Amino acid sequence: MTFGIWPPAIGFALQAKQPIRCTLCFKDSMILWCGAFFVAFRARNCYNIAMEKTNVSQPSEQYASFGLGRRNVFMWLASLFMLLSGALRIVYYSSPVEDAEGVGSTAFVLLFVVLPVVFCLWYAAALISKGSERLFTTCTPVFFGTAFLIYRACILFKSGAFGFNSGILLAANIVFCCMLYFIYRFAVNTGAKRAKAVAARRYIALIAFAAAAAIVFWQSGLLNIFRQPEGGITSFLGGISLFCAALAVILVFIGAKINSGNMPLPACGDRSDGRRLRSLDPISGVGVYIMSRRNGANNLFRDGFECSAAEKYIREKREEGLDKFGYTHLLLAAYVRTVSQRPALNRFIAGHRIYTRDGKIIVCMAIKKDMATDASETIIKVEFRPEDSVYDVYEKFNAAVEEAKASEELNSSFDKLAGLLNFIPGLLMEFTLWLIRVFDYFGKLPRILPKLSPFHGSMFITSMGSLGIPPIYHHLYDFGNLPIFLAFGAKRRENVMLPDGTVQQKKYIDFTVTTDERICDGFYFASSIKFMKRCLANPERLDEKPESVVRDVD
């Protein structure tokens, strides 16, 4: 099949030029197309009816999507037919078929042979590797297939292969192909949608692609295979290829199972490190373009907290056996608890889109092996959960520090990656980083890079208190997606006048926060800072896990 694997392509099968076939007059063609459009629009009515009848899993499971696991026989059958479609395309153009479609056109080998086979393999690979949870990844090859088939339609129309020269019917071909693509995308891209009637989407796709398969079978004259045609069975391979692709798509929707849950499932547009937010105010979507760089959207904030309660709490934890428990652990625990109730702090901007890290709080920190100017330095990344208590934070953070300091020289995974990059010459280094930025923009970075990169995370924290100086205002990085930088300084003493007029000396710790203002509004930031300060003023509440965790918006 030209884009044998492409579901949307099936509608264009009507144009597959074969030596033996029935030739349609203009009237018959118009009747055929009207019937196809009627079937597609009728599918919408079926969807509306199904919306009233379909219930997915338990009422608490609000989200659903389709999946096709490797234990599902339909997944293997669909992949087999997609691969067969590509193989038939190769055989079709390898055999001396007279008047094979597209021969002699511009870039014939690339557009009519190479790309269809490549994208056929792409579809099958996506189905096998990600079909169980991310069936929507097959939309990408389908999109390219649609673009190719529009080009194919124009080439065949120009050569008179349709048997008519009506521009209206050419436009109908293009519209029908695009319609099939959007039906396919509508059916498989459901993870970020509510579960109500998700199951009904398959009915639309099944009706549309069954109609397309029937058109392919009839228009390609496949019934004539058994009548000993002059050109042999080879002359029908183009039509068979298209029909195999149609059958594969139908098998996908027949065998697809429903995955449901009470959290949004992966959907088209999500990244490996975040879920795209689709229900934000319009101003949020525009703001990321107005302030396109992270450093141009910085907000600088300075505050402090009275630390008598924190000092008492730290002493108690050390007495309990939490060795070296300090302000870093306390601030991290307070931050994690704040994110559990203010999840918008865990958003980030990438590719001019706003994402959230559902259930993952990733903190980066620079550490030194010794407090000396010539001591080696590295950066650690620690992953927390919104449900973590202060004990969980302590264990996870200390484990990361001990792992980094285990060797004589600090040598984290990021250090090893940076060491490899240092072997790249200067000019090529610029190109390499530009390429990484491009892949990061579109969310296509290999998963290992965001895991290692200290520029991808929820927050960067640094302790100026260990250096005996006040906190600094640290900039954000345009590279990566870190939205918050927090620095805290050494303890200081301040004379405070009490309500009775007396003066008392108290201890304070100042901290500065640099934020990306595009992730949420000022009121939300202010509310979050106040909540965090309440946690620091009453640190005992951090001993227990939160009663509930607030999830970010859809």
N, C-alpha and C positions, 0 to 999 in steps of 0.2 A: 504494500500500500504506500502511496506516496508519503503520507504521514501515517502509515499503516497503523501506528499506534495511537493516532490522535482521534479521540472521540469526536471532536468537532468536525473533523475531516470527513466524517462519514456522509454528511449531507452532500458533499461535493461528488460523491460517488456517481451521481447521475451523469457526471461529465466524463466518466472514464470511457475513453473511445476504444471500442473493440471492433474487430472485423465482422463479427456476427452478432447482431443485435437488432432489436426493433427500433425504427426511427420514429421519433415523435413529431407530430406537427405542432404548430404553435398552440392550437386550442388544447390538445392533449397535455402539453407541457404545463399550460396554465392551470388546468384541472388538477394535475398532479401536485403542483406547488401549493395551490389553495388547500388541497386536502392535507398536505403536510403542516401548513400553518394552522389549520383547524385543529389537528391533533395536538399540536403543541399548546395552543391556547386552551383547549379542552382539559389539558393536564392541570392547568391552574385551578379549574373548578374542582377536580379531584383532590387537589391539595387543600382547598378550603373546607371540603367535606371532611377530609381526614383530620384536619386541625381540631374539629369538634369531637372526634372519636378517639384520638390517639393519646395514650398516657405512657410516659417512659419511666419505668422503674418506680422508685419510691417518690412521694411528694417532696422529700427533702433533697432529692437529686435533681437540681435545677438545670443542669447542663448535659448535653449529649452530643456525640459525634459518631461517625461510622468508622469501622476498622475492619481490616482483613488480615488476620494473623496467619503465620506460617503453617499452622495446623489446619487451616481452612483449605479444603480441596479446591474451592472456587478460585482462590488466589493463585494456585499453581496452574489451573486451567487457563485463567485469564492471562497470566504471564506467558504461558506456552503459545497461546494464540497471537499475542503481541509479537513474540519472537518469530513465529511462523509468518506473520505479516511482513516483517522486515526481510526474512529470507526469500519469500516469494517475490518481493520487489527486486532483489538482486538477480534472481533467476529470470525474471521478466525482461530485464534490460540486458542480461547476458546472452539471451537467445535472440536469434535473428527474426524478430517480430516486425512485420511490415507496418509502418505507420504507428509505431508505439508512441504513446502520448508524450509530448514535450520534447521529442527528439528534434534537434536543430535550434532550440531556443537558447537564449543567453544563459550562460552558466548552467547548462543542462545537467551535466554530471553532478555538480554540487547540489543543485536545488531539487532535482528529480530522483537522484540515487543516493548520494552520500548523506545528506541531511535527514531524509526519511528514515534511513536505517539507524543513524546515530540516535535520533530522538525515539525511535522504537525501542532501542536498547535502554535508553534513559528511563522511559516509562516503566518498562519491566523491572529495572533495577530499583526504582523508587517504590514500586508496588511490593517487591520482595523485602526490601530493607526497612521501609518505614510505613508500610500499609496498615500495620496493626493499630498505630496511634496517630499517625500523621498522613492519612490518605490524601490530604489536601496538597501534599508535595507533588502529586501528579498533575496539578494544575499548570505548573511551569512548562512541561513539555507540551501539554495541550494548547497552551497559549501560542507557542512557537508553531505548532501544527496549524493553528488557525491562520496565522499570518502567512504561512507557506501556501496553504490551500487557496487563499484569496489570490495569491500570485498565480497559482496553477490554473485557477478558473479563468483569469484574464488571458493567460497564454493559450488555453484551449479554445476560448471564445474567439480570440483573434485568428486562430487557425481554422475556424469554422467546424470544429469537431463536435459542436453541439447539435448540428443539424438545423440550427436557426441562427438568426443574427439580431435578435431582439436585446437591446440594452436593458429592458425591464427584467427579462429573465436572468441576465447576468447579475443585476442588482439583487434579485430574489435569491440567487445562489449565495451571494456574499452575506445577505441578511440572515439566511437560514443557517449558514455556517457559524456566524457570530452568536446566533441564538442558541445553538447547540453548546457552544463553549460556555456561555453564561449559565445554561441549565446544568452543565456538568459542575461548574464552580459552585453554583448554588447548592448542589446536592452534597458535595464532599466537604465543603468548607463550613462546618456547623459548630466547631468547638467553642467559639466565643458566644454562641447564641443560647437562648433558653431552650430547655428540653422539650417544651410543648410542641408537639407535632413534627419533631425533627424526623421521625420515622417516615412521615408522609413525603419527604423530599425525594425519596427513592422512587416513588410512584411517578413523579414527573419525569425523572431521568429515564426510567424504564420505558415509559410510553414514547418519549421523544426518540430515544435511540433504537427502539424496536421498529418505529416507523422509518427511521433512517436506514436500518438494516434491510427492511423490505424494499425500500427504494433502490438500494444498492443491488440487491439480488435481481430485481426485475430489470432495471436500467442496464445492467451489465450483461444481460442475456445469459445468465448462468444456467438456465434450463436447457440451453442449446448445447451444453457440454456433452450430453448423452446422444446427440444427433450426428456424431462424427463430422465436426466442422472441418473446413479445408485447412485452416491454420493450426489444427491440433489444439490440445488443451493449453499449450503455452500462450495462445492468444487471449486466454481468459484469466491469466495470472494477475493482471492488474485489478480486475474486479474481485477475484477471490481474496486478494490481499486486503482490499477495502472491507470485504465482508468479514474476514477474520478479525479485523480491528473492531468492527461493530459488535461482533459476538463477544469479544473479550470485554468490552465495556459493559455489555449486558450482564455478563457473568460476574463482574465486579459488584454491580448493584444487587444482583440476586443473592450473592454470598456474603455481602457486607453485614457485619453484626454491629449492634448499638453499644457504644461505650458511654456510660453515664456517671455523673458524680455531682457533688455539691460545690465544686470549684470549676472555673472556666477551663475547658480542655484546650490543648494546642490548636491554633487556627492559623490560616494563611496570614502572613504579616508579622507573626511572632518571631522572636529570636531565641537562640539557644540559652541566653542568659536573662531573658525577660519576656513578659507578656505585654503585648501592645494594648494601650487603653483607648477604647473607641467611643466612650460616652462622655468625654470631657466637654467643657464649654468651648464654643467656637473660637473664643479669644485665645485659648490655650494652643489651638492648632495653628493660629496665625502668628502668635508670639515667638514660636521657635524659628520662624523665618525672619522676623524682624530683628531678633537677637540671635543670630545664627551661630555665634561662637560662645563657648562657656565663659571665657574670661570677660566678655562683654555683657554677661548677665549676672555678674557677681553681686551679692549682697554681703556686706561686712557687718558683723554684730559682735559686741563685747558685753560680757556680763560676769557675774561672780556669785559665789554662794558661801554662806557662813558655814564653817566646817567643823564645829564642835560635835555635832551629831555624827558626822562622817568619821571623825577621829575615834570616837567611842566605838562605832560600829567596826572599824578596821581592827581595833584592839581585840574586840570580841572574836572576830573571825580568826585572827592569829592564835588566840587562845584555844579555839576549836581545832586547830591543827592545819589551817590554811596558810602554809608557810609563804612568806613574802607577799601576802595579800596587801594591796595598796590602792592608791587613788585611780590608777589605770584600770584595775578590775572593777572598781566601783563605778567609774564613769562609763565604762563599756556596758555594765549591767543596766545602768540607768538608761543608756541610749537604746539598748535592745528592748527594754520594757516600753520605752516611748514609741518605738517603731511598731510594737505589737498593738498599740492603741492609736497611733497616728501613721498609718501605712504609707501615706503619700510621701513621707520622708525617704522612703525606699524606692522612689522612682528615679529614672534617669532619661537623658535625651540621647538618641542615636538616630542618625539619618533623618533629622527633622521630624522625628516621631517620639512620643512619650511612652515609656515602658515602665513596668513595675516588676520587682523581683519577688514574686509570690513565695512566701515561706523561706526565703534565703536572705540573710543579712551578712554581707561580706565586708569585713573591716581590714584595712591595710595599716601597717605600722613599720617604721624604720627602726631597726635595733642595731646596737654595737656590741661586739664581744667584750670589750673593756671600755671604761670611761677614760679614753686617751685619744689625743688628736690623731695618732697614727693607727688606731685600731680599725679593723675592717668593719664594714657596714653592709647590711642587707635589708631586704624588705620581706616581711611575712604577711600572709593572707590567712585570715581565720573566718570560717563560716559558722555563723550562729543561726538559731531558729527563734522565731518570735515567742515560742513557748519557754525559752530557756530561763532558768532561775540564775541567781548570782553564783551558785555552785557550778552550774553547767558552764557559765562564762569563764569562771576561774580555771576549770579543768581544760577547756578547749584552748584558751589563750596560753596557759602555761605549757601545754603539750606542743603547741606550735613554736614557742620560744625555745624550749628544750631541744626540739628537733633541729632547729636552725643552729643552735650553739653546740650541737653534739660533736661536730668536726672541729679540728684545730683551726681551720679557716672557715669563716662563714661562707657557705656555698649553697644557697637555696636553688630551687628549680629555675627561678627567674634569673639568677646569676649565671647559670649554665646557658640559658637562652641568650642573655645579653652577651656572653662570651662568644657564642656562635655568630651573632650579628656583627661583632667587632671584626670578624675576618672579612667582612664585605668592604670593598673599597668605597671611598667617600661618595663619589657620584652614584654608584650603584646603591649605596645605603639610602640616599635620598629617594631613589626610585622605589626601593623596597618598602620604606616607610609610607610612601605615597600609596603603593599598592595595598598595604595593610589597611590604611585609612579608607580606601575605596571599598574593600571587602567588609570592613567594619560598618561603613555607612549603610550597606545593603544587608547587614546581618549575616554575612556568609563567611565569617572568619571560622577557621577550624576551632572546635570547642576547646582544645588544649590551650590556645593562646589567651582567651579571656581568663582562664583559670590561673595561668601563670602571671599575667600582666598585673602589676600593682596600680595601673591606671584604670582598671575596670573593677568596680566595687561599689559598695553602698556609702562608705565613709573612709577617710584617711584621718588617723589620729596621731598626734605627736605630743610628747611630754616635754615641756620646757622646764618643768619643776625639777627634773633630774639634773638639769644644767644650772639651776639656781637663778633663772631669769624669768621675766614676765612673758606671757604668751605673745606670739607674733600673729600677724594677719598673713596667712599663707594663701597664695593664689590657687585657683583650680587649674587643672590641666585641660588644654584643648584636645589633646590626644586621649583616647579612651572615653569613659563615661562617668567618672567620679563626680557626684553632685554636691558633696559636703566635705569640708576640711575643718577638723576641730583641733585646737591647740589649747593646752592648759598650762599654767605657770606655777611658780613656787608659792608656798603659803606666805601671806603677808599679814601684818597686824594693823588694825584700824581702831581708833577710838570712836565709840558709838554712844550717842546720848540716848538713854533709856526714857520711857514715858514719865518717870518720876523726877527727871531732871539730872540724875546722876550720869556719870560717864564711865563706861566699861570698855575695856580693851578686848576685842574679838579677833579671831583668825578668819581670813578669807582666802579663797582660791579663785583667781580670775581665769576666765576662758574666753577664747574668741572662736567664732564660727563663720566660715565663708561658705555661702550657699549659692546654688544655682536657682535663681528666682523663678525659672520657667517650670519647675516641677510642681509648685503649688503657690498659693497666694500668701501675702504677708500675714493675714489673720491666722492662717493655718500654722505658719512658722512660729508666730508669737505664742499660740496655744501650745505648740509642741515644746518650746523652751520652758514655759511655765510648768508643764507637766513633768519635764525632766528635772527641774529644780525641786519640785515637790518630792520626787523620788530620792533626790540627794538629801533633802531635809528629813526624810523619813525612810532611811535605807532598809529598815526591817521588812518593808513590803516586798523587797526584792528576793527575800529568802524563798518565797513560794512562787510557783508558776502562776501566770495571770489567770484570772477566772475565765476570761474569754479573750480571743484574738480577733481584732477587727480586720476584715479583708478589704483590700482596695476595690475601687469601683470597677465596673466592666469596661 
